[in-house]
Amino acid sequence: MNRQRAKEIAQSPDMKYVTYNGNQVYIQHVNDAQTARVFAINDPENEFDAQLEKLNEKL
């Protein structure tokens, strides 16, 4: 996923279907050009930094 799209999703009031390694995640914010702070939908207490290139939006 490109950085701009990740930022748009993070700022959107609507929930978007985004996956990281096959798990649905919520993008909290974009850290820099290569990572974003996310958490798995089924484990919101476990935040981590994900590589933007491994984030996939399901349309």
C-alpha positions as CSV (number, residue, x, y, z in Angstrom):
1,M,0.0,0.0,0.0
2,N,1.3,3.4,-0.7
3,R,1.9,5.9,2.0
4,Q,-0.8,8.4,0.9
5,R,-3.5,5.7,0.8
6,A,-2.6,4.5,4.2
7,K,-2.9,8.1,5.6
8,E,-6.3,8.4,3.9
9,I,-7.5,5.2,5.5
10,A,-6.1,6.2,8.9
11,Q,-8.0,9.5,8.8
12,S,-11.2,8.1,7.4
13,P,-14.2,7.9,9.7
14,D,-15.3,4.7,7.8
15,M,-13.8,1.3,8.6
16,K,-11.8,0.0,5.7
17,Y,-10.9,-3.7,5.2
18,V,-7.1,-3.8,5.4
19,T,-5.0,-6.9,6.0
20,Y,-1.5,-7.5,7.2
21,N,-0.2,-11.1,6.8
22,G,-3.7,-12.3,6.3
23,N,-5.2,-10.7,9.5
24,Q,-7.5,-7.7,9.4
25,V,-6.0,-4.6,11.0
26,Y,-6.9,-1.1,11.9
27,I,-4.4,1.6,10.8
28,Q,-4.0,4.1,13.6
29,H,-1.5,6.4,11.9
30,V,1.4,6.4,9.4
31,N,4.8,6.6,11.1
32,D,7.1,7.4,8.2
33,A,7.6,6.5,4.5
34,Q,7.7,2.7,5.3
35,T,5.6,1.9,8.4
36,A,2.3,2.4,10.0
37,R,1.0,1.9,13.5
38,V,-1.7,-0.8,13.5
39,F,-3.5,-3.3,15.6
40,A,-5.3,-6.5,14.7
41,I,-9.1,-6.1,14.8
42,N,-9.4,-9.2,17.0
43,D,-6.5,-8.1,19.3
44,P,-6.8,-4.3,19.8
45,E,-4.4,-4.3,22.8
46,N,-1.5,-5.5,20.7
47,E,-0.3,-2.5,18.6
48,F,2.7,-2.9,16.3
49,D,4.4,-1.2,13.4
50,A,3.6,-2.8,10.0
51,Q,5.5,-2.4,6.7
52,L,3.3,-0.4,4.4
53,E,4.2,-2.7,1.5
54,K,2.6,-5.6,3.4
55,L,-0.7,-3.8,4.0
56,N,-3.5,-4.7,1.6
57,E,-6.8,-3.0,1.2
58,K,-9.7,-5.3,0.2
59,L,-12.1,-3.5,-2.1
